[in-house]
Every structure is written in structure tokens, then in C-alpha cells.
Amino acid sequence: MTILATSFLFNIIPFAGPSNLLIASNAAVLASVEPYIVGIMVATGSATAKFIHYLVMFFLGKHISKERRKRLDENSEEIKRWAMPALFIVAATPLPDEPVVIPLGLLKYNPGKLFLAYFAGKLLIGVVGAYLGIYAHQMFGSLISNEVYIILSIVATVIITIVFLKVDIKELAERILKRKIDVMPS
């Protein structure tokens, strides 16, 4: 239950909190729970928190200006078409998810689909994180105490967050794709 509450509390704060991968890895080591249970708890806590964000935007959506509503509605079909894969991807990676969840709340996207896609992504990252945490602890547990392990996880979270905030992912992807095209023989 502590894992669920921890995941919920970290995820209820918009645009903040450590990666769920690191939450799961620490939880798996500290709680001595099966990795799939850790994944389910992390996914449930984080998906519930983001669902609250969605609901807030769902109900605040009626208070946005007509101009913004018009702009949202112009692209709503395209946005809704790609919503489930986008939700899964942002949930399963360290990418920020608010830029996807918030507009979907304003567009009154299907709440069941939102929760399902987001939960599935967090379940994946939660289970992977739990197994990685156990593996890392088995490899380095005799060298590093649990306290140091937690501190290293926090430092890694801060570094990952800074990198994702400072790096323009779209620009980086375009550079990589351009480089691959330029290198390929004609």
C-alpha cells in the first residue's frame, strides 16, 4: 500500500516528481515485493494521479475562451486519433505527460481509454523498473547501502529530468534521422 501511496503522491504534483522507473526500482528493493506487484502498484498510483489531472481539466474546459475552444476543436479529431499511442508512450518513458493529459481533458477525451492507455504505459515502466532495481541491487547491493542507493536514484532522477527539460527531443530526433539519411548509400 505504501508503494501505491508513494507513486500517487509523487505523480499528483504536476510537472514534478521522480521517474516512475526509479520509484519502482527503489520500491522493489526496499519493500521486497514481487516485481509485477510493484509495477501494478506504481501504475495504479500514477494513473490515478494523472486521471485526477485529466478530470480537473475536463471540468475546467468549459471555462476556456471561445477562441481557445475553437483552436482545440479544429485539431480534436487528429489529437484523439493519436491519443492512446501518445498516452502510452509518455507513460512508458520519462517524457513529461502533462502536455498530453491536459489537452485531452480539455477535449473531453474518453476517460476509460485515457486511464487504460496511461495505466498500460506505467505498468510497463513499473515492472521494468522493479526488475532493474532488483538486478542493480543484486549486482551492487554488497557495495552500496540502501540509503546510498536511494540517494543515487534521486540524483539520477534530477539528471534525467534536467536533460529532458533542456534537450529539444523533436530537434534531436530530426538530427538523428537526417544523419541516418545522409549516411545511407544512394
TALINVEN-V656121 format. One record per residue. N is the residue number from 1. RES is the residue in one small letter. PSI is psi in whole degrees, -180 to 180 (999 if undefined). NEAR is the number of other ideal C-beta (glycine too) atoms within 10 Angstrom. Layout:
{{N RES PSI NEAR} {N RES PSI NEAR}}
This chain:
{{1 m -32 7} {2 t -37 11} {3 i -45 25} {4 l -47 17} {5 a -42 11} {6 t -46 18} {7 s -44 27} {8 f -49 19} {9 l -40 12} {10 f -33 20} {11 n -17 25} {12 i -21 16} {13 i 113 9} {14 p 141 15} {15 f 26 10} {16 a 178 11} {17 g 155 18} {18 p 166 19} {19 s 142 19} {20 n -24 30} {21 l -45 25} {22 l -34 23} {23 i -47 29} {24 a -41 29} {25 s -42 28} {26 n -42 24} {27 a -41 27} {28 a -36 28} {29 v -46 21} {30 l -33 15} {31 a -12 15} {32 s 52 9} {33 v 152 17} {34 e 139 13} {35 p -38 21} {36 y -31 13} {37 i -42 16} {38 v -46 28} {39 g -43 26} {40 i -43 20} {41 m -45 25} {42 v -44 31} {43 a -42 25} {44 t -46 18} {45 g -47 25} {46 s -40 29} {47 a -37 27} {48 t -42 17} {49 a -46 21} {50 k -29 28} {51 f -34 19} {52 i -42 14} {53 h -46 18} {54 y -48 24} {55 l -40 13} {56 v -47 14} {57 m -34 20} {58 f -47 18} {59 f -25 11} {60 l -16 12} {61 g -30 17} {62 k -9 9} {63 h 4 7} {64 i 160 13} {65 s 158 8} {66 k -36 7} {67 e -46 8} {68 r -40 11} {69 r -43 16} {70 k -44 9} {71 r -41 12} {72 l -46 16} {73 d -31 12} {74 e -36 10} {75 n 7 11} {76 s -40 18} {77 e -43 9} {78 e -42 9} {79 i -47 18} {80 k -32 15} {81 r -37 10} {82 w 5 11} {83 a -49 21} {84 m -48 18} {85 p -38 11} {86 a -43 20} {87 l -45 28} {88 f -45 19} {89 i -47 15} {90 v -29 21} {91 a -33 26} {92 a 2 20} {93 t 171 17} {94 p 7 17} {95 l 146 13} {96 p 137 15} {97 d -16 23} {98 e -39 14} {99 p -15 11} {100 v -44 24} {101 v -44 26} {102 i -51 18} {103 p -34 18} {104 l -33 25} {105 g -43 21} {106 l -32 21} {107 l -2 20} {108 k 45 16} {109 y 153 23} {110 n 116 14} {111 p -34 14} {112 g -43 8} {113 k -41 14} {114 l -51 23} {115 f -44 16} {116 l -49 15} {117 a -43 25} {118 y -44 28} {119 f -44 22} {120 a -43 16} {121 g -43 25} {122 k -32 33} {123 l -45 21} {124 l -52 18} {125 i -32 23} {126 g -45 34} {127 v -45 21} {128 v -45 17} {129 g -40 25} {130 a -46 30} {131 y -40 17} {132 l -39 16} {133 g -45 24} {134 i -44 18} {135 y -47 13} {136 a -39 17} {137 h -38 18} {138 q -37 10} {139 m -43 10} {140 f 1 12} {141 g -35 13} {142 s -19 8} {143 l -26 8} {144 i 132 15} {145 s 164 10} {146 n -37 12} {147 e -45 8} {148 v -39 11} {149 y -44 20} {150 i -44 15} {151 i -44 12} {152 l -37 15} {153 s -41 20} {154 i -44 13} {155 v -43 10} {156 a -40 15} {157 t -45 18} {158 v -44 11} {159 i -47 10} {160 i -43 15} {161 t -46 17} {162 i -44 10} {163 v -46 10} {164 f -28 14} {165 l -32 9} {166 k -28 7} {167 v 130 10} {168 d 101 9} {169 i -41 10} {170 k -46 8} {171 e -42 9} {172 l -44 10} {173 a -42 10} {174 e -40 11} {175 r -44 11} {176 i -46 10} {177 l -40 10} {178 k -41 10} {179 r -42 10} {180 k -40 9} {181 i -41 8} {182 d -30 7} {183 v -27 7} {184 m 136 7} {185 p 147 3} {186 s 999 2}}
